[in-house]
């Protein structure tokens, strides 16, 4: 059933640029070895590899069919530790109906075999009531006994990535380095305190899929251990252009989910506003949401 050789594995220029920017020139060596990896995993899991998925900043994902034609996804990454930590988090969340199910993983390559989510369309936005449901579904009674990075490490990593995307690009005209450094310090201070739990780390509308059976299903965690409040940031800032709207979103979410600390969530929004603004500034002209992020961050809007 392994018909993957008929697939066109060629990357479009934008995807190639994105992946090389993330992983460096070593990405090309990994990509050259991808056919052999696909063959090994197809044999191991008895897969028909049907088509490549174009999206993905840290992986190459493929639509596959398991024995009997059952649909699934095969997710591969040039950095095995990314897949290994994702697998650990998915196993910790295995009882949640709102998290994608891990079928199996390959620790040598960091590859993941994931259950298909149908229809699997990505959400554009969610009402706060559904956001509260998702956050509750991710909250575990105990911190899982697995080796994961801390939220401090995750925050440091995100700021390092953002500095690379800020330097020499349009965002540099609106946000100065001192401001980014101050926000890094504020975010690290938040990451050092508060409750400790399993954090998704990349919870935004693009990583939530519509599921016929479970309403919404979360995918693509970049997990860490730290303050789960971090996972609420993108949702309360979504489509917001005024401070009072952000305050209202935070208050509503905290009322629906008592484990959300409103003050800490506002702190996270202020500390990460510049991070969220950088890619928006690099993509195009200032819109109202981006201007609000700049005001929230203290930059030039």
N, C-alpha and C positions, 0 to 999 in steps of 0.2 A: 504493500500500500504506500510505499515511500516514493511519491512523485515530485519531490521538491526540486529535482534537477530541472524541471520544466519551468520553474519560477524565475522571474527576472529579479535578481537581487540588487540591481543597480540602485544607488542612492541618488535622489534628486539633489542638486547643489545646495539648497537651503538646509536639508537634513544633514548632509555631509559636513557642512560648515558648523552646524550646531554641535554635532557629535565630536568633531575634531577639537572645537573650542572647549568642550567639556573634558575630554579625555587626553588631548594632546595628540601628537603625530603617531603614537603607538596604536591609536585606533585603527590605522590602516592595516597593521599587521594582524590585529584581531579579526578585522573584517575579511582579510584574505583567507584566514583559517575558518571562516564561518561555514562553508560547505561541509567540511569534515565534521564540525561540531553538530550540524544539523543531521548528518547521517548517523552519528553515534546516538543522538538522543531519539531519533526516529526509530532506530532499532531497539533501544532500551524500552521505550514506552509504546511501541507498535503504533506509530503515528503516520497519518497521511498529512503532509504539510500543504495547505491549500493556497494561502495567500499571505503576503506581508501586510502588516499594519503600518501606515505611514507615520503616525504620531509617535512621540517618545523622545525625551531629552537624555535619557540615560540607558536606553535599551533598544533592541530590535525585537519586535513581537510579531508572531505569526498566528493566523487562523489555522487550526489543525483539526483533524478528526481522529478520534480514538477508535479502538475496535468496536464494530457495530455502528460506526458512523456518528458516534456521540461527539458533538462539537466541544472544543476547548481552545485554550490559548497557550502558546509556548513563548516564554519571555526569556531573552538572552541579554547579557550585559558584558561589556568589556572589563568591568571591575567586579570580580566574583563576590567581594564582600557586600556589594549592594544587594545582590540576590540572596545571599546568606542571611543578612539581617532582615530583609523583607520576609523571607520564609519563617524566621523565628517569630516575627510579629503576627503573621497570618495564623500560625499555629496557636498563639496565645489567644487570638480572637476567633478561634474555630467555632465557638458556640454562638457567635453573633450572626443572625440572619442578614445583617446589613454590611457584611464584609465579604469580599470575594473569597471563594473556597480554594485553598491550596490542595491540589491532588497529590503532587509529589515534587521533590526538588533534587537537584544534582549539585552537591556541595563543591565538587571539583571546579565546575564552570560557573556556579552561581545561577544556573538556569532553573526556571520555574515552570511547572505545568499547572495551569489554572483552569478552574471550571468556567465555562462560558456563562455570561450574563445576557439574558435575552429579554427585550430586544437590544439592550446594551447602548442605547442612545445616551449621550452625555447631557446632563442637566445644564440649563442656562443660568438659572438661579433657583433658590428654594426659599419658601416662607420660613420665618424664624421658628415656627412650630416644628417643621421638619428638621431644621438644623439642630434643635434641642434633642430630637429623637436620635439623630445620628451621633451626636456627642455622647448621649447616654449609652448608646450601644457600644461605643468604643471604650467606655470607662470600666476597668476591671476592678474587682474587689481587692486584689493584691497586685503588686508589681511582679511581673513574670520573672522567674529565676532563669533568665537567659542573658547572654553577653550582648549588650547593645550599647551604642554610644550614649553619652549623656546629652541632654538638651543643650547644655553649654557648648559641647563640641559641635552639635548641629548648627547652632546659632553662629559660632565662629566660622564654620564652613560656608554658610550662606552669605555672610558678609564678605568673605574672601572672594567668592564667586561674583558677587555684586560689584565689588571694586574693579574686577577685571572687565565687567560689562559697562561700568561707568567711565573708566579711564579712556580718554580719546574719543568718546561718543557724545551725542547731543545731550545726554543727561548731565554731563560735566558742566554745562552752562547754567544749570539750575540748582545743582547741589554741590557744595564744596566738600573737600576731604575732611575738614575739621568736623563738619556736621555729621558726616557718616561715621566718623570715629566716636563722636558723642553718643550717637544712637547705638553703636555696637556696645559701648560700655553700659548703656541703659538696658539693652536686651540681655547682656550677660548677667547683670545684677538681678533681673527678673528670673532668668534661668537658674540662678543659684538658690532661689527661695521658692516658697509656695509648696503646694502638694506635689507628691511624686507619683507618677503613673506612666502608663505606656502612651506615648505621643505619636500620632500618625505622622506629623511633620510636613505634609504637603497636601493638606485637606482644603481643596478649593473646588469650585463647580466642575472643572474639567476632569476631576478624579472621582466623580460620583455618577454612576450609571443608573438608568431606569431598568427595573427588573419586574417582570410580570409576577413573579412569585413573592418578592420581598419588598416591593415598593422602590427602595433605593439601595444600591450596593456600592460600597467604598472600594476603590482600587488603589494601587501604586503607593503604598506607604513608604516614607523615608523615616523609619522609626527611631525613636530615642526614648530615654527615660527622663522624665522631668515634669514640668507643669502642664497638664493637659489643656489648660486654658488657652495655650498657644494655638490649638486647633480651631478656635472660634474666630480668629482674626479676619480671614478672608470673607467670612459670611456676614459679619456685622459691618464691614466696610463696603460690601458689594453694592454698587450703584449709588453710593452715598456722595452727596455734594455739599452737605452742610453739617456742622458739628452737632446741632440738635437732633438730626436724624441718626447720627452715629450713637449719641447718648440714648436715644429711644430704643434702637436695636439692642444695645447692650443691656438696658434695663429689662426689656422683654425676654431676652434670652436667659438672663439671670433669674427672672421670676419663674420661667418654665423649667429651668434646670438649676436647682439650688447649689449644685457643685461648682457652678460657674461664679467666680468672684468678679463682680462688676469693675471694681477698681483695678484689679490686675489685668483684666481684659482691656480696659482703656489704656493702661500702661503699655501693654503689648502692641496695641494699635499705633500709639505714638512712636514706639521704639522701632517698629517695622514699616512705617509709612514710606520712608525713603526707599527701602528695599523694593516695595511694591511699585513705587513710582518709576524706578530706573528703567525697566524694560518698556514701560508705557512711553516714557520720554524718548527712548531710542527708536520706537516704532513710528512715531508721527507727531502731528501737531497737538498742542495742549487741549484737552477736553475738560469739561467741568469736574469730572471725577479725579483726573490727574492734578488739576489745580488744587482741589481740596486736599489730596494727599501731600502736596508740597506745603500747603499751609499747616497741616497737621504736623509735618516733619520740621517746619521752621525754615524751609527753603524758599527759593525765588519762584513764586507762582504767577 
